[in-house]
Amino acid sequence: MFYPRFYVRLMHGSFIRSAVVAGLGLALASPVGAAVTFSFNYLDVTGVGFNAVGQTGIDRRAGLAQAGDYLAGLLTNYNATINLDVIGSETDDFSLAAAASNFNAPVPGNGFGDRGDVMIKILGGDSADPNPGAADGSIFWNFQDFNWEPLSDFQPGELDLISTAIHELTHTLGFVSDIFEDGSSFFDPPGVATIWSPFDEFVADSTGPIISDTTFILDSTRWDAASVGGTGANGLLFDGPNAMAANGGNPVPLYSPTLWEDGSSGSHTDTDFFTGANLQLMNSEASVFEGLDLRVLSSIELGTLQDIGYTLLVTDLTGDLDGDGFVGITDLNIVLGAWNQNVPPGDPLADPSGDNFVGIEDLNIVLGNWNAGTPPGTGANVPEPSAVSLLLVGITMSLNRRRTRG
Ligand SMILES: [Zn+2]
């Protein structure tokens, strides 16, 4: 049985099913040698979005490519080329961007096996492509309502394109719940055995999984409470073993505001819970008002990807401040370059501890994971700096901006 599906999640709206956009724009692939390559089909007309004229378009495409390279660096156990349609002409007033995998595989039986084309190809290689010759997913970008810095030359008021691109690409990997507001799946109403995504196996409340792993029936009473239960343990949780291990053995709060948000509730780490030094890239909102944002998935988020089925070579890149997939001299220089300076809230690049001051605690975050990851290019590892005692400080950082991303 063949049941093609294509859907896109947009913030503050319902699921939209639409036909695949025809045509190809410019394509820019990741560097040769990456086991997984994210290849982008830029569908904007000339002068718009990612096809903006001149250096602006070049830099936007380069920023998106860097985000793909980062994820490819985590997926070196696999070999696939992921083709994503990119549309940079979105005009939703509040949403920064959105993304989704396409779904073209035959419908699986009841359970948690509803994988998107992106995940199927990464896990099984290009030969497993359920819809060869077509894109595997889509990314939508809002350049109209927000100012974006495509790389790292931030001016006042500019948002971090690379950070949000990593966020969106991570959704296409399967970091997303397929449970609708009323507890239905894509296939069935609540209360019956049905088909769910791998992520949904671990959607839980404080008493455990909400969907039975034997009957595949969602518990509507508990779903109705937890899905709008608010922050922390009152709301939805993710209880996959790897994510929990990275969270001190505790289930990971998922975003579940008291007013359901289509495309956001249940599919993100809890923006209201993970704040300050515990900010997560998969929070539903960008972390900062302007400037450099998180560019590295946390151990919790990497654990989540493992729980849904990926084997990752690098599982902890804490301290990779510039997001190049390696903790080394460039990260150290970011900290030292801003040493002893007060920084405004929202500059987590040099201030990963989030205390608005660049000092020993930030240095220790880098040194604490020195040499983790894969050195960019052919460069050899950098010698370890002289030891500095770990002095990790937990600080809360107030959020002064609430902008969402799908
Ligand atoms: Zn999102």
Boltz pocket constraint, residues with backbone or C-beta under 6 A from the ligand:
constraints:
  - pocket:
      binder: B
      contacts: [[A, 167], [A, 168], [A, 171], [A, 263], [A, 267], [A, 268], [A, 282], [A, 283], [A, 284], [A, 405], [A, 406]]
      max_distance: 6.0
